[in-house]
């Protein structure tokens, strides 16, 4: 359970930066190459690579090298995990978090 919580926390942390959130919303329309994404931002390629690495490490985005290009797409499994977490928060009767046992 702690491992799953850490994964979700990494996702929310990655999404807390507006540029990365915007990248995710752009990828909701389908796969995009790094060069296509870069056209929408006034940043360098290394900066974009850093942002994409954070999104990949959070398992929110998958990447695939095709020739010289890298294609990015949303990870549907992580999106479903996020939906499940948010649903559990909205419906507290779903046991997502168990409080620690009281200490002496």
C-alpha positions in Angstrom: 0.0 0.0 0.0 2.8 2.4 0.8 4.4 1.8 -2.6 1.1 2.7 -4.3 0.8 5.8 -2.2 4.3 6.9 -3.2 3.5 6.3 -6.9 0.4 8.5 -6.7 2.3 11.2 -4.8 4.9 11.3 -7.6 2.1 11.8 -10.1 0.6 14.7 -8.2 4.1 16.2 -7.6 4.9 15.9 -11.4 1.5 17.5 -12.2 2.0 20.4 -9.7 4.2 22.2 -12.2 2.0 24.0 -14.8 4.1 23.2 -17.8 4.0 19.5 -17.0 0.3 19.6 -16.4 -0.1 21.3 -19.8 2.0 18.6 -21.5 -0.3 15.9 -20.0 -3.4 17.7 -21.3 -1.8 17.9 -24.7 -1.0 14.2 -24.6 -4.7 13.5 -23.9 -5.2 14.1 -27.6 -2.8 11.3 -28.5 0.9 10.6 -29.0 3.3 13.4 -29.7 7.0 13.6 -30.4 9.3 15.7 -28.3 9.8 18.2 -31.1 6.0 18.6 -31.4 5.7 19.2 -27.7 8.7 21.6 -27.7 6.9 23.9 -30.2 4.3 24.8 -27.6 6.8 26.0 -25.0 9.6 28.6 -24.8 12.1 26.2 -23.2 15.2 24.4 -24.3 15.3 20.8 -25.3 17.2 19.8 -22.2 14.5 21.5 -20.0 11.8 19.6 -21.8 13.7 16.3 -21.5 13.9 16.9 -17.7 10.1 17.5 -17.5 9.4 14.4 -19.6 11.7 12.3 -17.4 9.7 13.4 -14.3 6.5 12.5 -16.0 7.9 9.1 -17.1 9.4 8.4 -13.6 5.9 9.1 -12.2 4.6 6.5 -14.7 2.1 9.0 -16.0 3.7 9.1 -19.5 5.2 6.3 -21.6 7.8 6.9 -24.3 8.9 5.0 -27.3 11.8 5.7 -29.6 10.9 5.6 -33.3 14.0 6.2 -35.5 15.5 9.5 -34.3 12.2 10.6 -32.6 10.8 9.9 -29.2 7.1 9.6 -29.0 5.2 10.2 -25.8 1.8 9.1 -24.7 -0.2 8.9 -21.5 -0.1 5.7 -19.5 -3.7 4.6 -19.2 -3.0 2.4 -16.2 -1.7 5.3 -14.1 -4.6 7.4 -15.3 -7.0 4.7 -14.0 -5.1 4.5 -10.7 -5.5 8.3 -10.3 -9.2 8.0 -11.0 -9.5 5.2 -8.4 -7.7 7.3 -5.8 -9.8 10.4 -6.4 -13.0 8.3 -6.3 -11.8 6.9 -3.0 -11.2 10.4 -1.6 -14.7 11.5 -2.8 -16.2 8.4 -1.2 -14.5 7.9 2.2 -16.4 4.6 2.7 -13.8 3.1 0.3 -10.9 2.2 2.6 -7.8 3.7 0.9 -6.0 4.8 4.0 -5.8 3.0 7.3 -4.8 5.1 10.3 -1.7 3.9 12.1 -2.3 2.1 15.4 -2.2 4.4 18.4 1.1 4.6 20.2 1.5 4.2 24.0 
